[in-house]
Every structure is written in C-alpha cells, then in structure tokens.
Amino acid sequence: MIHFRPFLNSDPPAIAEIWRSQPPSNALIQPMTPAVLDDMVFSKPFFDRHGLILAVDDDRPVGFVHAGFGPNAELTAIDHARGTTALLLVSPHRDRETIARELLSRSEQYLRERGATTLFGGATKKLAPFYFGLYGGSQLSGVVASDAASTELFRDAGYAESTHARIFRRDLTSFRPTMDRELMQVRRQCQLVKQTDSLPENWWEACAFAAIERLAFVLLPKANGPPVAQAKLWDVEPLASSWGVHAVGLVSMAVCASANECAVATHFVGEIFRQLQGFGISLAEFQLQTDDTLAIEVCRQLSFDEVGQGLLFQKPAMP
C-alpha cells in the first residue's frame, strides 16, 4: 500500500535510486548519487524537508516531489507567495500515474499551507532552483518540453503553459567566427578580456548559485573606456559529463545599446568561443528568454541549432 511522508535523513540513497530508474534523457544527469544530492540539493539554506515528499510502497520509496519557493523582490529572503513544484519523479510502477497525481496534489497542498497564492510547475532561477546543473541543461527554464511525463502531468492537472525559454546549442569543435565589414570594425576597436568572477551580488545568488564556478568576460575599447559588453558563463557540471562532452552555458550577457549592438554582441560571443576552444570546451548551450531578441539573433548569426524549449506551467487562480 502506498503512503506519503516528508523527507528523512536516511532517504538520499532511495531518492538517487528513483532518479536512476528514469528513462534515458538529456534533461537528467545520470547516474545520480546520494553525494550529488547532498551537495547540490539538501545543503541549500532554504531546503525544507517537508517540501520534499516521498511516495512509499510498503517500506520502499517509489517516487518523490519537491516543492519550494522563490525570493522576495529584494532577493534577501524567501517569498512564500510564489511556490512551485520543482521536480517530480516516479520509479516504474504499476500505479505510476496515480502516484504522480497524488504527489502533485500534496505538493500543491504544502505550498498553499505555507502561503502560496500562485502555483507554478517547473523550477527556474527565481523559483526553487534546487536542481540547477542536474536537470534541464545550462539553465533551469521550467520543464523541458521533451519531458513528456512532467508536461502531461501538469496539463492534466489544469495548469496553463507558456514557453519560458528557447534552448540553443553550438558545437565548438568546428566553430569559426563569421566575418564581415561590420564585425571587422568591431574587432579593430575592441579586445576581449577574461576576468575573475565577482562575488555573489545578493543573498539569493549566494544561496542558490555561489558553488557554481563561472567564467566572466568583458569586451573593452582599445582606446580605453568602460566595457561595451559583459558576459558570464559556467561549466555545465555535473550534467554535461553525462552527455559525454565538456560544455558551457550562458549565465548572463549585457551589451551597451548602440547602432551596431548586434555586431558587437556577435563578435563578443565569437571571441569567447575562440578562447573556450583553447580550454577544450566542445559545446555551448544558451537557454534564452523568448523576448531576448538580441541574444537570439546572435545565436542565428553564429549558426546555433535550436534544440528545445523550456515550459513554465501555472495553476489558474481559484474562483
């Protein structure tokens, strides 16, 4: 008989086993281990064991759901008004669909009991980012569209969906920068500089992402002056190891507004890729918000392939 309970300190091996039992997918790191879960999930300062609910068949955990919250506007504490079901996995089981529905219901109950007025499905940088680097790719962009079990579950539960991000990839082993007159002009005027990553800017960033090693780059005018472009990337680990490649993901990019900002951004990213090739990095993944028109155009200019989408689900408000 199935029963449900909160997380216990003895559960990491069982949760890792549930994870390893999932069908092959680029969205999930494999193989999962208790040590990885301890390091990247359970150690978060905002982890609440009552938000991690297990389905247990007799004495054997067969599924889990993890619910959590985003930060307040100041990024100084948790905001319980916005809650999400960050991840839900069930082992192969004769009652898998029933177990998944009950886990989702209990996740919603937990979120509402703690004050959530808006319920989401899927984790993002600002919604319970427990599985950054373990699920979804170079960013947390909700539910990966190829994750059929999760997308079907949320749709059947009445959640509305929206495309949160477009996922682009570029093989760097064969990368050669494009070149035209405008790009040559940017090259003559600017130089790429690799910088040491700065300290976290706020409490939320320190809690969620401080353990992630990032690469920082700026594009500086050769004639001196402030940067015309800045970007941060990160080594997509441990997930990329399960893909069999050395990959980087885009964290953020800012380009000064100008008449030639697309050329500046394209040259900037191309020069970063040239450096990354020297580090042995063979793949770049950019997960971009759908309204990030500049970065999307850069991906087009540099012959990225669009490989998927990240979907964010939201539960309609109760009448």
C-alpha positions, 0 to 999 in steps of 0.5 A, spaced: 500 500 500 502 506 498 503 512 503 506 519 503 511 522 508 516 528 508 523 527 507 528 523 512 535 523 513 536 516 511 532 517 504 538 520 499 540 513 497 532 511 495 531 518 492 538 517 487 535 510 486 528 513 483 532 518 479 536 512 476 530 508 474 528 514 469 528 513 462 534 515 458 534 523 457 538 529 456 534 533 461 537 528 467 544 527 469 545 520 470 547 516 474 545 520 480 548 519 487 546 520 494 553 525 494 550 529 488 544 530 492 547 532 498 551 537 495 547 540 490 540 539 493 539 538 501 545 543 503 541 549 500 539 554 506 532 554 504 531 546 503 525 544 507 524 537 508 517 537 508 517 540 501 520 534 499 515 528 499 516 521 498 511 516 495 512 509 499 510 502 497 510 498 503 517 500 506 520 502 499 520 509 496 517 509 489 517 516 487 518 523 490 516 531 489 519 537 491 516 543 492 519 550 494 519 557 493 522 563 490 525 570 493 522 576 495 523 582 490 529 584 494 532 577 493 534 577 501 529 572 503 524 567 501 517 569 498 512 564 500 507 567 495 510 564 489 511 556 490 512 551 485 513 544 484 520 543 482 521 536 480 517 530 480 519 523 479 516 516 479 520 509 479 516 504 474 510 502 477 504 499 476 500 505 479 505 510 476 500 515 474 496 515 480 502 516 484 504 522 480 497 525 481 497 524 488 504 527 489 502 533 485 496 534 489 500 534 496 505 538 493 500 543 491 497 542 498 504 544 502 505 550 498 498 553 499 499 551 507 505 555 507 502 561 503 502 560 496 497 564 492 500 562 485 502 555 483 507 554 478 510 547 475 517 547 473 523 550 477 527 556 474 532 561 477 527 565 481 523 559 483 526 553 487 532 552 483 534 546 487 536 542 481 540 547 477 546 543 473 542 536 474 536 537 470 534 541 464 541 543 461 545 550 462 539 553 465 533 551 469 527 554 464 521 550 467 520 543 464 523 541 458 518 540 453 521 533 451 519 531 458 513 528 456 511 525 463 512 532 467 508 536 461 502 531 461 502 531 468 501 538 469 496 539 463 492 534 466 492 537 472 489 544 469 495 548 469 496 553 463 503 553 459 507 558 456 514 557 453 519 560 458 525 559 454 528 557 447 534 552 448 540 553 443 546 549 442 553 550 438 558 545 437 565 548 438 569 543 435 568 546 428 566 553 430 569 559 426 567 566 427 563 569 421 566 575 418 564 581 415 565 589 414 561 590 420 564 585 425 571 587 422 570 594 425 568 591 431 574 587 432 579 593 430 576 597 436 575 592 441 579 586 445 576 581 449 578 580 456 577 574 461 576 576 468 575 573 475 568 572 477 565 577 482 562 575 488 555 573 489 551 580 488 545 578 493 543 573 498 539 569 493 545 568 488 549 566 494 544 561 496 542 558 490 548 559 485 555 561 489 558 553 488 557 554 481 564 556 478 563 561 472 567 564 467 566 572 466 568 576 460 568 583 458 569 586 451 573 593 452 575 599 447 582 599 445 582 606 446 580 605 453 573 606 456 568 602 460 566 595 457 561 595 451 559 588 453 559 583 459 558 576 459 558 570 464 558 563 463 559 556 467 561 549 466 555 545 465 557 540 471 555 535 473 550 534 467 554 535 461 559 529 463 553 525 462 552 527 455 559 525 454 562 532 452 565 538 456 560 544 455 558 551 457 552 555 458 550 562 458 549 565 465 548 572 463 550 577 457 549 585 457 551 589 451 551 597 451 545 599 446 548 602 440 547 602 432 551 596 431 549 592 438 548 586 434 555 586 431 558 587 437 554 582 441 556 577 435 563 578 435 563 578 443 560 571 443 565 569 437 571 571 441 569 567 447 568 561 443 575 562 440 578 562 447 573 556 450 576 552 444 583 553 447 580 550 454 577 544 450 570 546 451 566 542 445 559 545 446 555 551 448 548 551 450 544 558 451 537 557 454 534 564 452 528 568 454 523 568 448 523 576 448 531 576 448 531 578 441 538 580 441 541 574 444 537 570 439 539 573 433 546 572 435 545 565 436 542 565 428 548 569 426 553 564 429 549 558 426 546 555 433 541 549 432 535 550 436 534 544 440 528 545 445 524 549 449 523 550 456 515 550 459 513 554 465 506 551 467 501 555 472 495 553 476 489 558 474 487 562 480 481 559 484 474 562 483 
